[in-house]
Amino acid sequence: MSASRHEGLSLAPSWGGAHPDPEDAFRALGAAKDVRHITADAVRLEERIAGVVIHEARNIPKPNGLLVEVWRREWKLDGLPLDQIFLNHIHPGGVSGWHAHAKTTDRIFVCAGVLQIVLWDGRPESPTHGLVNELVAGMPRPRLVIVPPGVWHGVRNTSSESAVLLNAVDVPYDYDDPDHWRLPPDTDRIPFRLTRLP
């Protein structure tokens, strides 16, 4: 076995001189410094789709497990009624979406497992038209995600365990005239492929 030596290549900063600046050495290597992308509360700094609300819930440890508050009227998150609650069980690797509503506001909470939630603003009049937001939610990171009408959304289970999504909507499902519009997960109309994972 032979060893080779790369002359003149050092990945360590040069500490020579009276007041060395390690950042200059990193820049000389072509390294890029991270930009601020997260707050001290672990919330990603990104432009949010107009009208989308993300409420960071908290796990409250108890002697017999955890308690999480999902919804309180006093939080005044959207001021809309709560007319129906349903659960959606999603198998590992499973995908639900794309869908959007003309009148209904979704309030999504992942109460078991972990899901990737992807939103796309398809409203032509919106100041954030065309923007995509990606989130991860579940019991390790409990969040209530409020999705207004006209925002396309989908979820996928990226874990090896089943996940359960709770949705508390302001308008109940109308069996005779569903306010539910669909596009396939791999549509070219949305700049994100919400396809089943391998």
DRENPA-3360 file (N, C-alpha, C; in nm, 2 decimals, always signed):
BEGIN
1 = MSASRHEG = +0.09/-0.12/+0.00/+0.00/+0.00/+0.00/+0.09/+0.12/+0.00 ~ +0.06/+0.22/-0.08/+0.14/+0.34/-0.09/+0.06/+0.46/-0.04 ~ +0.13/+0.55/+0.02/+0.07/+0.67/+0.07/+0.10/+0.78/-0.02 ~ +0.01/+0.88/-0.03/+0.04/+1.00/-0.11/+0.03/+1.12/-0.03 ~ +0.10/+1.22/-0.06/+0.10/+1.34/+0.02/+0.06/+1.46/-0.08 ~ -0.04/+1.54/-0.03/-0.08/+1.65/-0.11/-0.01/+1.78/-0.07 ~ +0.10/+1.81/-0.14/+0.18/+1.93/-0.11/+0.10/+2.06/-0.12 ~ +0.12/+2.14/-0.02/+0.06/+2.28/-0.03/-0.09/+2.28/+0.00;
9 = LSLAPSWG = -0.15/+2.17/+0.04/-0.29/+2.17/+0.07/-0.31/+2.15/+0.22 ~ -0.37/+2.25/+0.28/-0.40/+2.24/+0.43/-0.54/+2.28/+0.45 ~ -0.61/+2.20/+0.52/-0.75/+2.23/+0.56/-0.76/+2.30/+0.69 ~ -0.65/+2.32/+0.76/-0.65/+2.40/+0.88/-0.61/+2.54/+0.85 ~ -0.67/+2.63/+0.93/-0.64/+2.77/+0.91/-0.50/+2.80/+0.95 ~ -0.44/+2.90/+0.88/-0.30/+2.95/+0.91/-0.31/+3.04/+1.03 ~ -0.24/+3.00/+1.14/-0.24/+3.07/+1.26/-0.12/+3.17/+1.28 ~ -0.04/+3.19/+1.17/+0.08/+3.27/+1.17/+0.04/+3.42/+1.18;
17 = GAHPDPED = +0.13/+3.50/+1.22/+0.11/+3.65/+1.23/+0.07/+3.69/+1.37 ~ +0.07/+3.82/+1.40/+0.03/+3.87/+1.53/-0.11/+3.84/+1.57 ~ -0.20/+3.87/+1.47/-0.34/+3.85/+1.50/-0.41/+3.77/+1.39 ~ -0.39/+3.64/+1.39/-0.44/+3.56/+1.28/-0.60/+3.57/+1.27 ~ -0.65/+3.56/+1.15/-0.79/+3.56/+1.13/-0.82/+3.43/+1.06 ~ -0.87/+3.33/+1.14/-0.90/+3.20/+1.08/-1.01/+3.21/+0.97 ~ -1.10/+3.31/+0.98/-1.20/+3.32/+0.87/-1.14/+3.35/+0.74 ~ -1.02/+3.42/+0.73/-0.95/+3.45/+0.61/-0.90/+3.32/+0.55;
25 = AFRALGAA = -0.85/+3.23/+0.64/-0.80/+3.11/+0.59/-0.91/+3.02/+0.53 ~ -1.02/+3.02/+0.60/-1.14/+2.94/+0.55/-1.18/+2.99/+0.42 ~ -1.19/+3.13/+0.40/-1.23/+3.18/+0.28/-1.13/+3.15/+0.16 ~ -1.00/+3.15/+0.20/-0.90/+3.11/+0.10/-0.92/+2.97/+0.05 ~ -0.98/+2.89/+0.13/-1.01/+2.75/+0.08/-1.14/+2.74/+0.00 ~ -1.21/+2.86/-0.01/-1.34/+2.86/-0.08/-1.45/+2.81/+0.01 ~ -1.43/+2.80/+0.14/-1.54/+2.76/+0.23/-1.65/+2.87/+0.24 ~ -1.77/+2.83/+0.26/-1.88/+2.92/+0.28/-1.93/+2.92/+0.42;
33 = KDVRHITA = -1.95/+3.03/+0.48/-2.00/+3.04/+0.62/-2.15/+3.02/+0.62 ~ -2.20/+2.95/+0.71/-2.35/+2.93/+0.73/-2.41/+3.07/+0.75 ~ -2.53/+3.08/+0.69/-2.61/+3.20/+0.72/-2.71/+3.17/+0.83 ~ -2.75/+3.27/+0.90/-2.85/+3.24/+1.01/-2.98/+3.18/+0.95 ~ -3.01/+3.06/+1.00/-3.13/+3.00/+0.95/-3.23/+2.94/+1.05 ~ -3.19/+2.96/+1.18/-3.27/+2.91/+1.29/-3.26/+3.00/+1.41 ~ -3.37/+3.01/+1.49/-3.37/+3.09/+1.61/-3.32/+3.01/+1.73 ~ -3.30/+3.08/+1.84/-3.26/+3.01/+1.96/-3.37/+2.91/+2.01;
41 = DAVRLEER = -3.50/+2.93/+1.96/-3.61/+2.84/+2.00/-3.62/+2.73/+1.90 ~ -3.53/+2.71/+1.81/-3.52/+2.61/+1.71/-3.63/+2.63/+1.60 ~ -3.67/+2.75/+1.57/-3.77/+2.78/+1.46/-3.69/+2.83/+1.34 ~ -3.72/+2.76/+1.23/-3.65/+2.80/+1.10/-3.68/+2.94/+1.06 ~ -3.58/+3.01/+1.02/-3.61/+3.15/+0.96/-3.63/+3.13/+0.81 ~ -3.75/+3.15/+0.77/-3.78/+3.14/+0.63/-3.90/+3.22/+0.60 ~ -3.92/+3.26/+0.48/-4.04/+3.33/+0.44/-4.16/+3.23/+0.45 ~ -4.26/+3.27/+0.52/-4.38/+3.19/+0.54/-4.48/+3.23/+0.44;
49 = IAGVVIHE = -4.56/+3.13/+0.39/-4.67/+3.15/+0.30/-4.77/+3.24/+0.37 ~ -4.82/+3.34/+0.30/-4.92/+3.44/+0.36/-5.04/+3.36/+0.41 ~ -5.08/+3.38/+0.53/-5.20/+3.32/+0.59/-5.17/+3.19/+0.66 ~ -5.05/+3.13/+0.64/-5.02/+3.01/+0.71/-4.97/+3.04/+0.85 ~ -5.02/+2.97/+0.95/-4.98/+2.99/+1.09/-4.92/+2.86/+1.14 ~ -4.81/+2.87/+1.20/-4.74/+2.75/+1.27/-4.73/+2.78/+1.41 ~ -4.81/+2.70/+1.49/-4.80/+2.72/+1.64/-4.72/+2.61/+1.70 ~ -4.61/+2.65/+1.76/-4.52/+2.55/+1.82/-4.57/+2.51/+1.95;
57 = ARNIPKPN = -4.62/+2.38/+1.95/-4.68/+2.33/+2.08/-4.56/+2.27/+2.16 ~ -4.59/+2.23/+2.28/-4.49/+2.18/+2.37/-4.53/+2.05/+2.43 ~ -4.43/+1.96/+2.44/-4.45/+1.84/+2.52/-4.44/+1.87/+2.67 ~ -4.54/+1.84/+2.74/-4.54/+1.86/+2.89/-4.52/+1.73/+2.96 ~ -4.40/+1.70/+3.01/-4.37/+1.58/+3.08/-4.46/+1.56/+3.20 ~ -4.51/+1.44/+3.21/-4.59/+1.40/+3.33/-4.53/+1.27/+3.38 ~ -4.56/+1.23/+3.51/-4.51/+1.11/+3.56/-4.55/+0.98/+3.47 ~ -4.66/+0.99/+3.40/-4.71/+0.88/+3.33/-4.69/+0.89/+3.18;
65 = GLLVEVWR = -4.62/+1.00/+3.13/-4.60/+1.02/+2.99/-4.59/+1.17/+2.95 ~ -4.66/+1.21/+2.84/-4.65/+1.34/+2.79/-4.79/+1.39/+2.77 ~ -4.81/+1.52/+2.79/-4.93/+1.59/+2.75/-4.90/+1.70/+2.65 ~ -4.98/+1.72/+2.55/-4.96/+1.83/+2.45/-5.09/+1.90/+2.43 ~ -5.09/+2.03/+2.45/-5.21/+2.11/+2.42/-5.21/+2.13/+2.27 ~ -5.32/+2.09/+2.20/-5.33/+2.11/+2.05/-5.40/+2.24/+2.02 ~ -5.50/+2.27/+2.09/-5.58/+2.39/+2.05/-5.64/+2.46/+2.17 ~ -5.63/+2.59/+2.18/-5.71/+2.67/+2.28/-5.76/+2.79/+2.21;
73 = REWKLDGL = -5.89/+2.82/+2.23/-5.95/+2.93/+2.17/-5.88/+3.06/+2.20 ~ -5.83/+3.07/+2.33/-5.76/+3.19/+2.38/-5.63/+3.22/+2.30 ~ -5.58/+3.13/+2.23/-5.46/+3.15/+2.15/-5.49/+3.24/+2.03 ~ -5.61/+3.25/+1.99/-5.66/+3.34/+1.88/-5.57/+3.32/+1.76 ~ -5.55/+3.19/+1.71/-5.47/+3.16/+1.60/-5.53/+3.20/+1.47 ~ -5.67/+3.18/+1.46/-5.73/+3.22/+1.33/-5.87/+3.28/+1.34 ~ -5.93/+3.27/+1.46/-6.06/+3.33/+1.48/-6.18/+3.26/+1.40 ~ -6.15/+3.14/+1.35/-6.25/+3.06/+1.28/-6.32/+2.96/+1.37;
81 = PLDQIFLN = -6.44/+2.91/+1.33/-6.50/+2.80/+1.41/-6.43/+2.67/+1.39 ~ -6.45/+2.58/+1.48/-6.40/+2.44/+1.47/-6.52/+2.35/+1.46 ~ -6.54/+2.30/+1.33/-6.67/+2.23/+1.30/-6.65/+2.08/+1.28 ~ -6.53/+2.03/+1.26/-6.51/+1.89/+1.24/-6.37/+1.85/+1.27 ~ -6.35/+1.73/+1.33/-6.21/+1.68/+1.36/-6.21/+1.54/+1.30 ~ -6.10/+1.51/+1.23/-6.08/+1.38/+1.18/-5.94/+1.34/+1.19 ~ -5.91/+1.21/+1.18/-5.78/+1.15/+1.19/-5.75/+1.08/+1.05 ~ -5.62/+1.09/+1.01/-5.57/+1.03/+0.89/-5.45/+0.94/+0.93;
89 = HIHPGGVS = -5.46/+0.81/+0.92/-5.35/+0.72/+0.95/-5.27/+0.70/+0.82 ~ -5.14/+0.73/+0.83/-5.05/+0.72/+0.71/-4.94/+0.62/+0.74 ~ -4.93/+0.52/+0.66/-4.83/+0.41/+0.67/-4.69/+0.46/+0.64 ~ -4.59/+0.39/+0.69/-4.45/+0.43/+0.65/-4.43/+0.45/+0.50 ~ -4.37/+0.56/+0.46/-4.35/+0.59/+0.32/-4.48/+0.64/+0.25 ~ -4.59/+0.64/+0.32/-4.72/+0.68/+0.26/-4.72/+0.83/+0.23 ~ -4.80/+0.87/+0.13/-4.81/+1.01/+0.08/-4.96/+1.04/+0.08 ~ -5.00/+1.16/+0.12/-5.13/+1.21/+0.10/-5.12/+1.35/+0.04;
97 = GWHAHAKT = -5.17/+1.37/-0.08/-5.17/+1.50/-0.14/-5.14/+1.48/-0.29 ~ -5.14/+1.58/-0.36/-5.17/+1.72/-0.33/-5.32/+1.75/-0.32 ~ -5.36/+1.84/-0.23/-5.50/+1.88/-0.22/-5.50/+2.03/-0.17 ~ -5.62/+2.09/-0.21/-5.64/+2.23/-0.17/-5.79/+2.24/-0.15 ~ -5.83/+2.35/-0.09/-5.97/+2.38/-0.06/-6.00/+2.52/-0.11 ~ -6.12/+2.54/-0.16/-6.17/+2.68/-0.20/-6.22/+2.76/-0.08 ~ -6.28/+2.69/+0.02/-6.34/+2.76/+0.14/-6.29/+2.71/+0.27 ~ -6.23/+2.59/+0.28/-6.20/+2.53/+0.41/-6.06/+2.56/+0.46;
105 = TDRIFVCA = -6.05/+2.59/+0.59/-5.92/+2.60/+0.65/-5.89/+2.48/+0.72 ~ -5.77/+2.42/+0.70/-5.72/+2.30/+0.77/-5.64/+2.34/+0.89 ~ -5.65/+2.27/+1.00/-5.56/+2.28/+1.11/-5.50/+2.14/+1.14 ~ -5.37/+2.13/+1.10/-5.31/+2.00/+1.09/-5.22/+1.98/+1.22 ~ -5.24/+1.87/+1.28/-5.15/+1.83/+1.40/-5.11/+1.68/+1.39 ~ -4.99/+1.65/+1.39/-4.94/+1.51/+1.38/-4.93/+1.46/+1.53 ~ -5.02/+1.37/+1.56/-5.03/+1.32/+1.70/-4.97/+1.19/+1.72 ~ -4.91/+1.13/+1.62/-4.83/+1.00/+1.64/-4.74/+0.99/+1.52;
113 = GVLQIVLW = -4.61/+0.96/+1.54/-4.52/+0.94/+1.44/-4.46/+1.08/+1.39 ~ -4.40/+1.08/+1.28/-4.34/+1.21/+1.22/-4.38/+1.22/+1.07 ~ -4.42/+1.34/+1.03/-4.46/+1.36/+0.89/-4.39/+1.48/+0.84 ~ -4.36/+1.48/+0.71/-4.31/+1.60/+0.64/-4.44/+1.66/+0.58 ~ -4.46/+1.79/+0.61/-4.57/+1.86/+0.56/-4.52/+1.97/+0.46 ~ -4.57/+1.96/+0.34/-4.53/+2.06/+0.23/-4.64/+2.14/+0.19 ~ -4.62/+2.27/+0.18/-4.72/+2.37/+0.14/-4.68/+2.44/+0.01 ~ -4.77/+2.47/-0.08/-4.74/+2.55/-0.19/-4.85/+2.65/-0.21;
121 = DGRPESPT = -4.81/+2.78/-0.23/-4.91/+2.89/-0.24/-4.95/+2.90/-0.39 ~ -5.06/+2.85/-0.42/-5.11/+2.85/-0.56/-5.21/+2.97/-0.59 ~ -5.22/+3.06/-0.49/-5.32/+3.17/-0.51/-5.25/+3.28/-0.59 ~ -5.30/+3.31/-0.71/-5.24/+3.41/-0.79/-5.23/+3.55/-0.73 ~ -5.33/+3.59/-0.64/-5.34/+3.72/-0.58/-5.25/+3.73/-0.46 ~ -5.19/+3.62/-0.41/-5.12/+3.62/-0.29/-4.98/+3.69/-0.30 ~ -4.93/+3.76/-0.20/-4.80/+3.81/-0.20/-4.69/+3.71/-0.20 ~ -4.73/+3.59/-0.16/-4.63/+3.48/-0.16/-4.66/+3.37/-0.27;
129 = HGLVNELV = -4.73/+3.41/-0.37/-4.77/+3.31/-0.48/-4.64/+3.24/-0.53 ~ -4.65/+3.11/-0.53/-4.54/+3.02/-0.58/-4.45/+2.98/-0.48 ~ -4.46/+3.03/-0.35/-4.37/+2.99/-0.25/-4.40/+2.85/-0.20 ~ -4.29/+2.77/-0.16/-4.30/+2.64/-0.10/-4.25/+2.65/+0.04 ~ -4.32/+2.59/+0.14/-4.28/+2.58/+0.27/-4.27/+2.43/+0.30 ~ -4.16/+2.38/+0.36/-4.15/+2.24/+0.41/-4.13/+2.24/+0.56 ~ -4.20/+2.15/+0.63/-4.19/+2.14/+0.77/-4.19/+1.99/+0.81 ~ -4.14/+1.97/+0.93/-4.14/+1.83/+0.99/-4.22/+1.85/+1.12;
137 = AGMPRPRL = -4.32/+1.76/+1.14/-4.40/+1.77/+1.26/-4.42/+1.63/+1.31 ~ -4.44/+1.62/+1.44/-4.47/+1.50/+1.51/-4.45/+1.51/+1.66 ~ -4.46/+1.41/+1.73/-4.45/+1.42/+1.88/-4.31/+1.47/+1.92 ~ -4.20/+1.44/+1.85/-4.08/+1.50/+1.90/-4.08/+1.65/+1.87 ~ -4.15/+1.70/+1.78/-4.17/+1.84/+1.74/-4.31/+1.87/+1.72 ~ -4.40/+1.88/+1.83/-4.54/+1.90/+1.81/-4.57/+2.05/+1.76 ~ -4.65/+2.05/+1.65/-4.68/+2.18/+1.59/-4.82/+2.17/+1.53 ~ -4.89/+2.28/+1.54/-5.02/+2.30/+1.48/-5.00/+2.38/+1.35;
145 = VIVPPGVW = -5.04/+2.33/+1.24/-5.01/+2.40/+1.11/-5.15/+2.44/+1.05 ~ -5.17/+2.57/+1.04/-5.30/+2.62/+0.99/-5.28/+2.66/+0.84 ~ -5.36/+2.59/+0.76/-5.35/+2.61/+0.61/-5.47/+2.67/+0.56 ~ -5.46/+2.80/+0.51/-5.58/+2.87/+0.46/-5.62/+2.81/+0.32 ~ -5.75/+2.85/+0.28/-5.80/+2.81/+0.15/-5.70/+2.85/+0.04 ~ -5.69/+2.77/-0.07/-5.61/+2.81/-0.18/-5.46/+2.76/-0.17 ~ -5.42/+2.72/-0.05/-5.28/+2.67/-0.04/-5.28/+2.52/-0.05 ~ -5.21/+2.48/-0.15/-5.19/+2.33/-0.18/-5.11/+2.27/-0.07;
153 = HGVRNTSS = -5.14/+2.15/-0.03/-5.07/+2.09/+0.08/-5.07/+1.94/+0.06 ~ -4.96/+1.88/+0.11/-4.95/+1.73/+0.11/-4.86/+1.69/+0.23 ~ -4.87/+1.56/+0.26/-4.78/+1.51/+0.37/-4.72/+1.38/+0.32 ~ -4.61/+1.35/+0.38/-4.55/+1.22/+0.35/-4.48/+1.17/+0.48 ~ -4.50/+1.04/+0.50/-4.44/+0.98/+0.62/-4.30/+0.93/+0.58 ~ -4.20/+1.00/+0.63/-4.06/+0.97/+0.59/-4.00/+0.87/+0.69 ~ -4.07/+0.82/+0.79/-4.02/+0.74/+0.89/-4.06/+0.59/+0.87 ~ -4.01/+0.50/+0.95/-4.04/+0.36/+0.94/-4.15/+0.32/+1.02;
161 = ESAVLLNA = -4.22/+0.41/+1.08/-4.34/+0.38/+1.17/-4.46/+0.46/+1.11 ~ -4.58/+0.41/+1.14/-4.70/+0.47/+1.10/-4.71/+0.61/+1.17 ~ -4.79/+0.70/+1.11/-4.81/+0.83/+1.16/-4.96/+0.86/+1.16 ~ -5.00/+0.94/+1.25/-5.15/+0.98/+1.26/-5.15/+1.13/+1.26 ~ -5.23/+1.18/+1.16/-5.25/+1.33/+1.14/-5.39/+1.36/+1.19 ~ -5.41/+1.46/+1.27/-5.54/+1.51/+1.32/-5.56/+1.64/+1.24 ~ -5.68/+1.65/+1.19/-5.72/+1.78/+1.12/-5.85/+1.83/+1.17 ~ -5.84/+1.95/+1.22/-5.96/+2.02/+1.28/-6.00/+2.14/+1.19;
169 = VDVPYDYD = -6.10/+2.12/+1.11/-6.14/+2.21/+1.01/-6.25/+2.30/+1.05 ~ -6.26/+2.42/+0.98/-6.36/+2.52/+1.02/-6.49/+2.49/+0.94 ~ -6.49/+2.42/+0.83/-6.61/+2.38/+0.76/-6.61/+2.23/+0.74 ~ -6.72/+2.17/+0.79/-6.72/+2.02/+0.78/-6.73/+1.97/+0.64 ~ -6.68/+1.85/+0.62/-6.68/+1.79/+0.49/-6.82/+1.78/+0.43 ~ -6.84/+1.82/+0.31/-6.97/+1.81/+0.25/-6.97/+1.69/+0.16 ~ -7.05/+1.59/+0.19/-7.05/+1.46/+0.12/-7.11/+1.48/-0.02 ~ -7.20/+1.58/-0.04/-7.27/+1.60/-0.17/-7.19/+1.69/-0.26;
177 = DPDHWRLP = -7.11/+1.78/-0.20/-7.03/+1.88/-0.28/-6.90/+1.90/-0.21 ~ -6.80/+1.81/-0.21/-6.68/+1.82/-0.14/-6.60/+1.94/-0.18 ~ -6.55/+2.02/-0.09/-6.45/+2.13/-0.11/-6.31/+2.07/-0.11 ~ -6.28/+1.98/-0.20/-6.16/+1.91/-0.20/-6.11/+1.90/-0.35 ~ -6.00/+1.97/-0.38/-5.94/+1.97/-0.51/-5.81/+1.89/-0.50 ~ -5.78/+1.81/-0.60/-5.66/+1.72/-0.60/-5.58/+1.73/-0.72 ~ -5.45/+1.72/-0.70/-5.35/+1.70/-0.80/-5.26/+1.58/-0.77 ~ -5.20/+1.51/-0.86/-5.12/+1.39/-0.83/-4.99/+1.43/-0.75;
185 = PDTDRIPF = -4.94/+1.35/-0.67/-4.82/+1.38/-0.60/-4.70/+1.42/-0.68 ~ -4.69/+1.37/-0.81/-4.58/+1.40/-0.89/-4.61/+1.51/-1.00 ~ -4.71/+1.59/-0.98/-4.76/+1.69/-1.07/-4.64/+1.78/-1.11 ~ -4.64/+1.83/-1.24/-4.55/+1.93/-1.28/-4.60/+2.07/-1.24 ~ -4.72/+2.08/-1.20/-4.78/+2.21/-1.17/-4.73/+2.27/-1.03 ~ -4.67/+2.19/-0.95/-4.62/+2.23/-0.82/-4.47/+2.20/-0.82 ~ -4.38/+2.30/-0.78/-4.24/+2.28/-0.78/-4.18/+2.19/-0.66 ~ -4.25/+2.08/-0.63/-4.20/+1.99/-0.53/-4.27/+1.86/-0.56;
193 = RLTRLP = -4.18/+1.75/-0.57/-4.24/+1.62/-0.60/-4.27/+1.55/-0.46 ~ -4.40/+1.53/-0.44/-4.45/+1.47/-0.32/-4.47/+1.32/-0.35 ~ -4.37/+1.25/-0.39/-4.39/+1.11/-0.43/-4.35/+1.02/-0.32 ~ -4.39/+0.90/-0.33/-4.36/+0.79/-0.23/-4.21/+0.77/-0.22 ~ -4.16/+0.76/-0.10/-4.02/+0.74/-0.08/-3.98/+0.59/-0.11 ~ -3.86/+0.56/-0.15/-3.82/+0.42/-0.18/-3.83/+0.34/-0.06;
% end
